[in-house]
Structure formats: structure tokens, C-alpha cells
Amino acid sequence: MALKFGIANDVKVRMKQQSDVSMFQHSVIREWRFSSREEALLVENEVKYQFVGFHLDKDWMPDGYTETLPYSLKDEVISFISSLK
């Protein structure tokens, strides 16, 4: 199991796009709304910086694998993002 984070205009559409090419079943755990795409991108980059590396292999999730972390970090990632809002 992995934790996926990322930016989307429509979370359900984006999740379906990624599910269609992934070997995993996807579900939304938490969603944040930002005032601009730039703000969302800054937060996404902070998450990547704070939690270095990615959890899934490109063969397992070709679209979005670089925004994956071990599921065990879920609470820590949610707290971190919430602290940036």
C-alpha cells in the first residue's frame, strides 16, 4: 500500500486517469483546496522535499509514481500539509 499525493483540478477525474494505468485501487483520503495552482505546486514541492524519495516503481504506477510515499507516513504527511495551509 502507498500514499499518493498530487495536484488536480478535478480529483475524481485525475484519480480515475491514474487508476486506469496503475495496478492499484485508488481512493481519496484527504483533499485540500488552494487559492492558486502555484500555491498547490509549492506545497507539493515542500512535501517532496520533506519526504525525500518515492515509494512505488514506475512499472507499478507509470503516471504519478514520483508523488508516492509509504502509507505509514499518512498521518505525518497530513499534519505537514495542514501546517502549510
N, C-alpha and C positions, 0 to 999 in steps of 0.2 A: 504494500500500500504506500502511496506517496501523496504529498501535498502539492497541489498545483496552484500557482498564483499568476496573475497577469492582468492585462488591460483589455477591456471590451466595451464597445458601445451598447451591445445587447448580450448580456451574459448567457442567456439560453441559446441563442444562435451560435455564439462562439464555442460554448461547451459542446454543442452538437457537432460543429465542424471538427473539433479536436477528437471527440469520441469516435467519429467516423473513420479516422485513420490511426486510432490508438487501440491497443489490446486491452485497455482498461475501461471499466464503467466509471463515469464521472458523475459527481454530484456537487452542488454548491454548499459550502459550509458557512461562508460569510461573504458579504458584499459591502463595499464602501463606495460612496459617490463622491466625486471630486469636482471642483469648480471648473477645471480645465484638463485637457489631455496632458498638458505639460506637467501639471501638479501630479497626476496619476503616474506619469513616467518617472518623475523624481522619486516618488515613493517606491515604485517598482525597483528602481536602481539602488535605493537605500537597502531594500530587502536583499537584493543580490550581493551588495557589499557586506552587509552584516552577517549573512548566512552564506558564506562562500561555497561555491560548487553547486552541482546539481545531482539529483538522486537517480533519475531514470536515464537509460541509454536511448540514443536516437532511434535505434531499431524498434524499441518498445513504444515510443511516442514521438513520431517524426516531427510533429508540429507542437512546439511548446516545451520540449524536454529541458531546455535551459532554465525554465522557471519552475522547477520541481525540487522539492526538499523531502527529507524523511518525514513521514506522518507524525513521528514522535515529537516534532518541533511545532506542531499545530498551535498549542496554547502560547508558546513563546512568540511565534510569528504574528498571531492575532494581537497580542499585547504590544508588540513592537509597532505594527502598523497603526493601531489605535493611538499610541503615544505620539505619532507623527501628525495625526489629524487635528 
